[in-house]
Amino acid sequence: MSSHGTPIPMISHPCGPLSGVAEVPGDKSISHRSLILGALSVGETRISGLLEGEDVLDTAKAMRAFGAGVTDHGGGTWSVHGVGVGGFAEPDHVIDCGNSGTGVRLIMGAMATSPITVTFTGDASLRGRPMGRITDPISEFGAASYGREGGRLPMTIVGAAEPVPVRYTVPMPSAQVKSAVLLAGLNAPGKTVVIEKEATRDHTERMLAGFGAEITVEETNEGRVITLTGQPELQAQTIVVPRDPSSAAFPVCAALITKGSDVLVPGIGLNPTRAGLYTTLREMGADLTYENERVEGGEPVADLRARYSPDMKGIAVPPERAASMIDEYPILSVVAAFATGDTVMDGVKELRVKESDRIDAMAVGLRANGVTVDETEDSMTVHGLGPESVPGGGEAASHLDHRIAMSFMCLGMGAQAPVRVDDGGPIATSFPIFEPLMAALGAKLERA
């Protein structure tokens, strides 16, 4: 079932050309961080364009529980009256982060260096995801954690009463882990240093600097070294959230595989640590162009135009690109089914510990729709059938994973026969307007 209720089976029917303007929601990563950093600041932070999906709304509820004043003014405009660094109050109830791995991991980091005790939980998917990657580094600050076997939720975190700064090398490419350590370092005296061997999305570093933190980033032989000076007074900001490149991936990729399509997706954030999918699509031969390139709020932004692309070829995606497109491999595997030749996605074992085991979920669902897929622990290879050649006609399980559900909805638009998903309910966690937006472009989606 979906994370918040009864399962919603959905069917995506083959459709004619997709056309029009797709105004996708605000960036989820930046929305989470805007609420959390606003809560840790002094004064009122104003946010426009906030993603109002369930994941981000759960983070907003959590910030209220920690004592921040969080107000919804309508139309994606919100305000946060912060409590300052070290000002979090102890919540009087369990913090439920729903489906959001980003939300729970960043919040754990943000509270880990305050002398408060907090219990976290989430939906069935989130309760199955590993939290040791966060509890290990925050223990170095002095926090203690008590959870289920395997470091899983529900989990209680006892924040450090006398935190110490740390020097931490992130063991895997993970913006969530890096960000949690940096947020914990805010309330530790001295300098906290985070080293990542592969660059991951850098919204946290950019936003910390924007809120007035003293933070430096240096490329060294060790990797990317980020140094944060603790116990700053963060100043409230006005934030315009760019549109989410991960959400934009769905109308963009649907247009590439649906005959005759021409779709414009305006105002998309194209931070280089997030744009790996679009680089990959262009290497495959996709008719994808950037228009009106600009900078907004310190983030590169552009309008994306995607047209039907029958000449796409399979490629080997460089493993080092994985961190910049880790959430987009499910929809890339759909595009790969319509390309000619093999698309090899290597270095992607992180997909196995997302909202679902995304390698397995996509491989099983694609096979059910006539596509041959090979997988290993760390890779997936899709044997493309070429344009207009994917049979469809099968059913895929979403496994409480919004990106799996949306990927198979897009598959159905370009396939020869309808594609069914057992539960489209999780889509609301990140893209609550997915159905009406795609329908307005010409998609034929049906709640079964």
Disulfide bonds with the S-S distance in Angstrom:
none
